Amino acid sequence: MVEGLPTTGKTTNSDFLRMQLERNGKIVEWLHEDARPHPLMAMSQACMTNREYEDLIENNPELISMLNSAATFRKSTVGIDLFMLEKKNRDKIEAPVYEKILTFDSFRLTLDNYEKHMIEKWELFSDRANKNQDTIYIMDSILLQNQIWMFLLNNKPYEKLAKYVNKLCDAVKELNPVIINFYRANAESTIDFIEHNRGIQWLEHVGKRDKTKPYYQGKQEGAESFKQFLRDYAHMSMTLLHNIDCNSLPIEISKGNWTEYENSILHFLNIDNIASPVFLPPSGIFFNQEYDSKFIIDGLTIQYPDGRNRKLTPKTAQDFYVERLPIILRFDNPEHFTITGTQINEPWATIGTIYTKTT
């Protein structure tokens, strides 16, 4: 489980871990924040009780097939992945029915209902993971970040959060989890880093997005209120880590010595540092008509459809990791590649999508 405040290197180091573990011969599944459907997070999911789901399909029997295809069934709860439902079937669902489904969005749940859904979600994941004991799961920003965010926004006391987080840890204890936590001893340094790298506009955006939550009531709107939220988040996170019954590796990153930090992680996990193989993908412009999207590949640099540049890292002569994402480009021949790996939010990264070289 990889944790830390925003910009502390969680995703970058999850990516590094995924590659190193696979080079050491391990089977790895990276549970990226954007993975869909996500087995441990409730973001962009409708969360219902079994009875609520039964009522929904009884009143809309024509939707049974499409709802079931987007649903995960647990002991007493059901989760519907709203991203998958929107992507595949939104045009087939009448607006009033879709609005009804959205009333069950996890962000609208009471905290007690949220806890119930999440604990069942983690228990189901643990049951399934125990059947695949050869697989190592990298949980990116899942245990602390999402839970602290939810409880802090709702002004719930630390004791209630700690009790709940320990229930989540108990749900996966048979998987022998470990926590790698990236932090700066001075939380103000992280807040300054966030502002420098993401801009004051990002701080203002998040504060505005969450302004109706109890945490912000009576506080002045704007970036300063969100900065205080991050200070409280940092304090809660460090306090939790000292009270969770789970093996952990804290890494203080103020010096920015990432080679040292990476070696510490590998030593902690008892795996070797194995260099990347040396291969190059075919360069050119690759296009997919269905999503009207193109990738530009030049050596080990790829430009996304939205214009961002990212690094490619060879996995094999045919397969290339995409920086900070759990997807892989597979070149069956120089004229096209297929998106493989884990499904994420972006439509252009739909698993199985083929991009053909145009020039």
Buried (B, 14 or more C-beta within 10 A) or exposed (E): BBBBBBBBBBBBBBBBBBBBBBBBEBEBBBBBBBBBBBBBBBBBBBBBBEEBBEEBBEEBEEBEEBBEEBBBEBEEBBBBBBBBBBBEBEEEBEEEBBEBBEEBBBBEBEBEBBBBBBBBBBBBBBEEBEEEEEEBBBBBBBBBBBBBBBBBBBEBEBEEBBEBBBBBBBBBEEBEBEBBBBBBEEBEEBBEBBBEEBEEEBBBBBBBEBBEBEBBEEBEEBBEBBBBBBBBBBEBBBEBBEEBEBEBBBBEBEEEEBEEBBEBBBEBBEBEBBEEEEBEBEBBBBBBEEBEBBBBBEEBEBBBBEEEEBBBBBBEEBBBBBBBBBBBBBBEEEEBBBBEBBBBBBBBBBBEBEBEBEE
